[in-house]
Amino acid sequence: MATSTDDPARAAWAAEHFDDWYAAQAAGESHGRADPALWQPGERRAELEHGTVDDRIHLLLARDGAGTALGAAEVWLPVHDNAHLALVDVAVVPAHRRRGVGSALLRACLDVAAAAGRTRVRCTTERPLDVAAGDWPGSAAAAAWGFTLAQAVARRQLLLPPPEGLLEELERTAAPHAAGYAVRTWAGPAPQEHVDALAHLASRMSTDAPLGELSTTPEVWDAARVREGEALRSAQGRRWWTALALSPGGEPVGYTVLVNSRHEPQRLLQHDTLVVREHRGHRLGLLLKVACLRAALRDVPGAERVTTWNAVANAPMVAVNEAMGFRADEVVEELEAPLPAVQAALDAVEAAGAASAR
Ligand SMILES: CC(C)(COP(=O)(O)OP(=O)(O)OC[C@H]1O[C@@H](n2cnc3c(N)ncnc32)[C@H](O)[C@@H]1OP(=O)(O)O)[C@@H](O)C(=O)NCCC(=O)NCCS
């Protein structure tokens, strides 16, 4: 796998453009949102320097003739599985919108995707709960570019600390439903005896969690991939806590992960949460999340909120989050289209723009 240290062109690009790339992306992504939960510059730079693990990532920056950064984009190409897919993100600095910059960046993203043999493209829009899709530039542009909704997601946040006694009460009520099951928690890299379990559960995340119309195919995980991800997280200045559920027979049946970055210490990010299909109905989702939150709060008592994303159709997970006090504040659309459909839609947008300029 190429990393910036064995890819001099990439390191040179980063030295010259990374700060402008990040500033343009942050300006585009943050506009109109109260709390955009962006990866911090230190985390993105560390990723460049360390080298990515699950995806090969291409960063793209649009500048005008004077060198001003107008917009930023990225293309994520999964390397272990999902070889049909390219995940793209395009963001344009608000002052430079509706001049075709977004379309030009998207076209460059499609060129990267096509060169890598990818046949479907996915993108995501995020907007405040009280803004309609028709009034949100990202949603309007994604529709004009030929993307269609594959899965509706809601972002929720939990203000910390939780009300006195709430976590204990939730555990007390749930415990009788999980008789015989056990929950283990730890901070940082997985104990060696649980690495294979985490790899197995991570792959089940791509088959047992709701996917809507997303074209995701089963992900391929092994212990080495788990360890690579841990090494990248550490390089990015992140700490994390894992809760693992074990069946009465000692089989790993669920897990959840919370992450905290030293670049944004006030936020805990909820990563994967899964209980495998065969072991649902025992309140393990709730018990895992409560145990993980307690472990994180012991180490970062000053954290101010937890941020999480769930498919709207994932009723059990949403119910767990609502019981813990999470409240929805953003609507997230995961959109997909075949690559040729996006190319055709882009052609039409650019032709209409050229005609109206005549
Ligand atoms: C989405 C975004 C990148 C568009 O950038 P842009 O430079 O304005 O895009 P373009 O000028 O190429 O517009 C392409 C087409 O999208 C549609 N569109 C873009 N913004 C729109 C808006 N505010 N209202 C209605 N339609 C809009 C139009 O059809 C437009 O073509 P037109 O201007 O010829 O009518 C920009 O609004 C942005 O950064 N948003 C935040 C990030 C995001 O949501 N990205 C989308 C997911 S990748």
The ligand as an SDF file (V2000), in Angstrom:
LIG
                    3D

 48 50  0  0  0  0  0  0  0  0999 V2000
  -22.7980   21.1100   -3.4220 C   0  0  0  0  0  0  0  0  0  0  0  0
  -21.7390   22.1470   -3.7800 C   0  0  0  0  0  0  0  0  0  0  0  0
  -20.4000   21.4390   -3.8450 C   0  0  0  0  0  0  0  0  0  0  0  0
  -22.0680   22.7500   -5.1620 C   0  0  0  0  0  0  0  0  0  0  0  0
  -20.9870   23.6060   -5.5600 O   0  0  0  0  0  0  0  0  0  0  0  0
  -21.1730   24.6680   -6.7560 P   0  0  0  0  0  0  0  0  0  0  0  0
  -19.8240   25.1350   -7.1620 O   0  0  0  0  0  0  0  0  0  0  0  0
  -22.1820   25.6780   -6.3510 O   0  0  0  0  0  0  0  0  0  0  0  0
  -21.7810   23.7260   -7.8970 O   0  0  0  0  0  0  0  0  0  0  0  0
  -22.0850   24.1030   -9.4050 P   0  0  0  0  0  0  0  0  0  0  0  0
  -21.9800   25.5810   -9.6050 O   0  0  0  0  0  0  0  0  0  0  0  0
  -21.2640   23.2400  -10.2710 O   0  0  0  0  0  0  0  0  0  0  0  0
  -23.6300   23.6870   -9.5070 O   0  0  0  0  0  0  0  0  0  0  0  0
  -24.0480   22.4810  -10.1300 C   0  0  0  0  0  0  0  0  0  0  0  0
  -25.5650   22.4150  -10.1650 C   0  0  0  0  0  0  0  0  0  0  0  0
  -26.0850   22.0070   -8.8980 O   0  0  0  0  0  0  0  0  0  0  0  0
  -27.3550   22.6490   -8.6820 C   0  0  0  0  0  0  0  0  0  0  0  0
  -27.2260   23.5440   -7.5120 N   0  0  0  0  0  0  0  0  0  0  0  0
  -26.0880   23.8680   -6.8590 C   0  0  0  0  0  0  0  0  0  0  0  0
  -26.3930   24.6910   -5.8090 N   0  0  0  0  0  0  0  0  0  0  0  0
  -27.7220   24.8860   -5.8530 C   0  0  0  0  0  0  0  0  0  0  0  0
  -28.6160   25.6320   -5.0330 C   0  0  0  0  0  0  0  0  0  0  0  0
  -28.1910   26.3690   -4.0070 N   0  0  0  0  0  0  0  0  0  0  0  0
  -29.9340   25.5960   -5.3530 N   0  0  0  0  0  0  0  0  0  0  0  0
  -30.3850   24.8840   -6.3990 C   0  0  0  0  0  0  0  0  0  0  0  0
  -29.5750   24.1610   -7.2110 N   0  0  0  0  0  0  0  0  0  0  0  0
  -28.2550   24.1580   -6.9270 C   0  0  0  0  0  0  0  0  0  0  0  0
  -27.6620   23.4400   -9.9270 C   0  0  0  0  0  0  0  0  0  0  0  0
  -28.3490   22.5890  -10.8290 O   0  0  0  0  0  0  0  0  0  0  0  0
  -26.2540   23.7330  -10.4190 C   0  0  0  0  0  0  0  0  0  0  0  0
  -26.2160   24.0500  -11.7980 O   0  0  0  0  0  0  0  0  0  0  0  0
  -26.5600   25.5730  -12.2610 P   0  0  0  0  0  0  0  0  0  0  0  0
  -25.8230   26.4970  -11.3620 O   0  0  0  0  0  0  0  0  0  0  0  0
  -26.0670   25.6180  -13.6750 O   0  0  0  0  0  0  0  0  0  0  0  0
  -28.0370   25.7060  -12.1190 O   0  0  0  0  0  0  0  0  0  0  0  0
  -21.7120   23.2760   -2.7130 C   0  0  0  0  0  0  0  0  0  0  0  0
  -23.0310   23.7940   -2.5390 O   0  0  0  0  0  0  0  0  0  0  0  0
  -21.1870   22.8180   -1.3770 C   0  0  0  0  0  0  0  0  0  0  0  0
  -19.9910   22.9000   -1.1040 O   0  0  0  0  0  0  0  0  0  0  0  0
  -22.0460   22.3130   -0.4740 N   0  0  0  0  0  0  0  0  0  0  0  0
  -21.5760   21.7080    0.8020 C   0  0  0  0  0  0  0  0  0  0  0  0
  -20.9780   20.3200    0.5940 C   0  0  0  0  0  0  0  0  0  0  0  0
  -21.9840   19.3410    0.0020 C   0  0  0  0  0  0  0  0  0  0  0  0
  -23.1240   19.2510    0.4490 O   0  0  0  0  0  0  0  0  0  0  0  0
  -21.5820   18.5810   -1.0160 N   0  0  0  0  0  0  0  0  0  0  0  0
  -22.5090   17.7030   -1.7360 C   0  0  0  0  0  0  0  0  0  0  0  0
  -22.1650   16.2950   -1.6280 C   0  0  0  0  0  0  0  0  0  0  0  0
  -20.7070   15.8180   -2.4610 S   0  0  0  0  0  0  0  0  0  0  0  0
  1  2  1  0
  2  3  1  0
  2  4  1  0
  2 36  1  0
  4  5  1  0
  5  6  1  0
  6  7  2  0
  6  8  1  0
  6  9  1  0
  9 10  1  0
 10 11  2  0
 10 12  1  0
 10 13  1  0
 13 14  1  0
 14 15  1  0
 15 16  1  0
 15 30  1  0
 16 17  1  0
 17 18  1  0
 17 28  1  0
 18 19  1  0
 18 27  1  0
 19 20  2  0
 20 21  1  0
 21 22  1  0
 21 27  2  0
 22 23  1  0
 22 24  2  0
 24 25  1  0
 25 26  2  0
 26 27  1  0
 28 29  1  0
 28 30  1  0
 30 31  1  0
 31 32  1  0
 32 33  2  0
 32 34  1  0
 32 35  1  0
 36 37  1  0
 36 38  1  0
 38 39  2  0
 38 40  1  0
 40 41  1  0
 41 42  1  0
 42 43  1  0
 43 44  2  0
 43 45  1  0
 45 46  1  0
 46 47  1  0
 47 48  1  0
M  END
$$$$
